Amino acid sequence: MRFRQVHLDFHTSEAIPGIGRHFSRSQFQAMLQVGRVNSVTVFSKCHHGWAYHPSEANETHPHLEFDLLGEMIAAAHEIGVKTPVYLSVGLDEKLARRHPEWLIRDAEDRTRWVKNFMTPGYHEFCLNTPYLDILLAQLHEVVSRYDADGIFLDIVGIRQCCCQFCVADLLAAGADPRDNEAVLALGERTFLNYTRRVRETIDAVKPGLPVYHNGGHQTRGRRDLAYANSHLELESLPTGGWGYDHFPLSARYAQTLGMEYLGMTGKFHTSWGEFGGYKHPNALRFETALSLAHGAKCSIGDQLHPAGLMDEATYALIGTAYAEVEAKEPWCVGTNSVADIAILSLEAARYACPESPAPHERTNLADAGAVRILTEGHYLFDVIDAEADFSRYKVLILPDQVPVWPELERALAAYTVQGGKLLVTGRSGMKPTGDAFALDLGVTWRGTNTFHPAYFRPDFDLSALGRASFVMYGEGQLVELNGGRSLGSIENPYFNRDVFTFCSHQHTPSSMEAAGPGMVKSGNGIYFAWPVFGDYADNGSLILKEIALHALALLLPQPTLRCNLPARGITTVQYQAEQKRYVNHLLYATPALKGKIEVIEDIVPLHNVTVSLRLPSETPVQRAYLAPSMEELPLTASDDGAICYTVPYVENHQMIVLELA
């Protein structure tokens, strides 16, 4: 995979004339060169259903008079640019009007995406219908006729469908179409059959050609779905609804899977399909640097104008970011993350737990909140699933609601016997039945606290406010000590807010009386009785972060990295085994909420950022320098053996390279 990619959309209505009339090889090439692009995903078939090349398996767009796909591939290859080819899978509006019986239907017979005839937009297809054979014929045609460097298949994933084809299959198998679990199981089989047949179709012509199935979200804990791809493309447009927390969460999981992956953002001010919308150049500089710092290559989304003319402003914008990426590539190839801590993803745990009460819940706030707190605390960490090797990490976090089934219980017990420490919050660590802890956390569970909100009074000083009764917004748990040591107490309010008993504007104050331990330290780690991570993602209370960071300081007194970056700063350490060097990434930008969109505009430089590192390698560091400037960086050693350095200037992104002897 190449580092500087563009994903070029072209979803073009049949009501627009003159498709591609201004396309020229030279202009297409010139814009790719201005943008410093070395791979561009071009299009065979769009969401409207049209082909952009001569086709027997599909219908060419009625207003296209030449082979646009072939011209783009030839133009790009002429200047050394790769060309993966895009096909819309889930959406084909042309066919949707001809074969509405092939569309996904919910239990109320409604379609996905557009719900009614009068709303403009697309309808999603079920791949358990004759549509799949049509799609595979289209794919075979492209792979056979064109020199594609890969295939990108869009709008696919596991779906719950009650179309008449799916209903008939369920009934034939003796299943009940009213049973959600049976419907979902069929959706799994349908998707995996589709991925298998896609691979067979491609390999019959070009064995091993890269393929990616895009569903907009890489499910943590579903390695089988990840490995259906040859690589991963992590779609994450911060201004398009994903936000700036989404990509680090996805990437820190993807890097543990042993696959190549890229971060896909967009040039748009908002999201896909926006004509005339442009990010500030500093936003793309930050977003591409964020990909590099997390071990990913880069992709930027664009959409070609129906007339076929590449937009000059867009490629000047992309070129600003990709000029920096090009200079940094040698220090970003073949990397593995260095991490002290692992977050056992709640999403992944819910998929893995055979008795999970919500096994198919797609999103949660706990994972995002944990990533945010550890990022702001400048810890080195990965996001993992239950199949990961826990022994690689010094601390393992179970955020908020992670159930512990017997297999996971045995793995965690082995981990703690070897000296690993746990940070467990809320209802995490409990049996799937939810009536007792499955882990030895130094406490016995006594039930869910009926008071809400309750308060936490720590036995330690928090750096900002010392000691007080701090309101906890989430649902608390009642525990009693069973071998552990209390680090702070629960305090309940005088009463819950009710029509006959309420106080002040929001909630009743603390009664100032201890009602049991709220934070407990034991030989296996620390337990905290509230869902700290999800609450932090939801409301950003400083106290929640400080409580979590205090726990981590107790469990990990000598982290691999310490630095004085501001809270919004990001740091990672990547190891390049082949080059025998570590690369420390430092990033800093501050998104500002403008209306409904987080915008990066000004990048304020930082001066004299101090870093100390305890590298896992026993081989000494022989040289440190800034990349790509190659400026030598003096090193010192602290009294406790850490390597220390001061980075004089960080503007957006700085890499510090530590070469081993």
Disulfide bonds with the S-S distance in Angstrom:
none
